[in-house]
Amino acid sequence: MIFVNLPVADVQKSRDFFTGLGFGFDEQFCDENAVCMKVNDQAFAMLIARDFFATFTPRPVADASATTEVLVCLSADSREDVDALVREALASGGEEPREPMDQGFMYGRAFTDLDGHVWEVMWMDPAVVAGEQCPA
């Protein structure tokens, strides 16, 4: 399992943003300081209030709207799913930090959440992933 911990300015607004994108939350690990977003059965994103996040590290907490501290990449089942998730993120207040990347066998786009964290969404041809076909 993997838990990515991200500082956010407003826990509830972040929860609302990602709920709008179709993500669920594990209520066992949610309170006013943080919410546990379920990406899949093995991956979770802890969206943690900035002040509370700061108690876990002696280093300054990065401002994701000004610097890039991490790129989170999610896989999608199709090119259409990539576009749909990014469209929903943009409609919910996110921004698109770069142009789509299309290499034929691999397609990806990205969005930033309300705090500026970059979320990449990627589709790769299943035949290439399985080694049945070489990338074109």
Phi, psi and omega per residue, in radians:
M1 nan 2.672 3.074
I2 -2.342 2.407 3.068
F3 -2.124 2.023 3.054
V4 -1.652 2.206 -3.128
N5 -1.806 2.164 -3.105
L6 -2.218 2.292 3.070
P7 -1.326 2.441 3.118
V8 -2.334 2.655 -3.135
A9 -1.315 -0.629 -3.073
D10 -2.464 1.885 -3.077
V11 -1.007 -0.805 -3.091
Q12 -1.155 -0.739 3.108
K13 -1.104 -0.681 3.097
S14 -1.137 -0.741 3.103
R15 -1.060 -0.796 3.129
D16 -1.065 -0.743 3.136
F17 -1.014 -0.907 -3.075
F18 -1.302 -0.499 3.011
T19 -1.074 -0.732 3.100
G20 -1.084 -0.412 3.103
L21 -1.547 -0.028 3.083
G22 1.712 0.120 3.134
F23 -1.482 2.580 3.069
G24 -1.826 3.048 -3.085
F25 -2.328 2.547 3.061
D26 -1.579 1.783 -3.031
E27 -1.079 -0.382 3.117
Q28 -1.059 -0.474 -3.082
F29 -2.057 0.560 3.124
C30 -2.081 2.369 2.993
D31 -2.714 -2.861 -3.099
E32 -1.230 -0.302 -3.130
N33 -1.621 -0.402 -3.047
A34 -2.860 2.714 2.998
V35 -2.275 2.567 -3.104
C36 -1.847 1.781 -3.126
M37 -1.497 2.249 3.135
K38 -1.557 1.993 3.066
V39 -1.442 -0.817 3.004
N40 -2.794 -2.954 -3.070
D41 -1.139 -0.315 -3.089
Q42 -2.059 -0.077 -3.061
A43 -2.324 2.345 -3.107
F44 -2.385 2.623 3.028
A45 -2.059 2.100 3.046
M46 -1.562 1.989 3.110
L47 -1.679 1.863 -2.915
I48 -2.000 2.321 3.083
A49 -0.919 2.329 -3.037
R50 -0.865 -0.835 -3.126
D51 -1.113 -0.700 3.121
F52 -1.226 -0.709 3.092
F53 -0.966 -0.709 -3.097
A54 -1.078 -0.379 3.140
T55 -1.299 -0.191 -3.107
F56 -1.650 -0.092 -3.081
T57 -2.545 2.501 3.064
P58 -1.414 -0.175 -3.117
R59 -1.513 2.767 3.060
P60 -1.085 2.550 3.114
V61 -1.500 2.223 -3.115
A62 -1.146 2.509 3.003
D63 -1.663 1.818 -3.031
A64 -1.146 -0.252 3.075
S65 -1.405 -0.225 -3.120
A66 -2.037 -0.435 -3.135
T67 -2.373 2.853 3.074
T68 -1.904 2.012 3.136
E69 -1.773 -0.361 -3.122
V70 -2.856 2.625 2.960
L71 -2.042 2.065 3.127
V72 -1.696 2.217 -3.104
C73 -2.014 2.238 3.101
L74 -1.933 2.453 3.070
S75 -1.556 2.627 3.110
A76 -2.187 2.748 -3.101
D77 -1.393 -0.307 -3.116
S78 -2.773 2.893 3.048
R79 -1.052 -0.693 3.141
E80 -1.094 -0.656 3.096
D81 -1.158 -0.627 3.069
V82 -1.035 -0.925 -3.105
D83 -1.081 -0.710 -3.111
A84 -1.106 -0.773 -3.122
L85 -1.157 -0.743 3.136
V86 -1.165 -0.708 3.085
R87 -1.015 -0.772 3.137
E88 -1.133 -0.707 3.115
A89 -1.089 -0.744 3.139
L90 -1.153 -0.707 3.122
A91 -1.176 -0.398 -3.115
S92 -1.647 0.085 3.086
G93 1.955 -0.042 3.079
G94 -1.331 3.015 3.096
E95 -2.231 2.742 3.109
E96 -1.782 1.916 -3.003
P97 -1.372 -0.240 -3.114
R98 -2.712 2.943 3.098
E99 -1.247 2.683 3.055
P100 -1.029 2.653 3.108
M101 -1.961 2.120 -3.105
D102 -2.265 1.916 3.103
Q103 -1.935 0.352 3.141
G104 1.438 -1.243 3.141
F105 -1.384 -0.227 -3.114
M106 -2.438 2.346 -3.101
Y107 -2.385 2.341 -3.125
G108 -2.618 2.662 3.037
R109 -2.412 3.036 3.134
A110 -2.493 2.741 2.995
F111 -2.480 2.735 3.000
T112 -1.823 2.512 3.078
D113 -1.437 -2.997 -3.063
L114 -1.118 -0.374 -3.141
D115 -1.747 0.003 3.114
G116 1.640 0.020 3.083
H117 -1.152 2.378 -3.124
V118 -1.570 2.170 3.085
W119 -1.998 1.977 3.078
E120 -1.582 2.510 3.089
V121 -2.171 2.153 -2.961
M122 -2.270 2.417 2.968
W123 -2.090 2.404 3.043
M124 -2.260 2.393 -3.141
D125 -0.930 2.146 -3.099
P126 -1.017 -0.537 3.124
A127 -1.170 -0.601 3.093
V128 -1.240 -0.752 3.134
V129 -1.056 -0.717 -3.118
A130 -1.355 -0.089 -3.128
G131 1.368 0.187 -3.139
E132 -1.407 -0.257 -3.077
Q133 -2.567 2.512 3.084
C134 -1.499 2.584 3.075
P135 -1.027 2.389 -3.138
A136 -1.486 nan nan
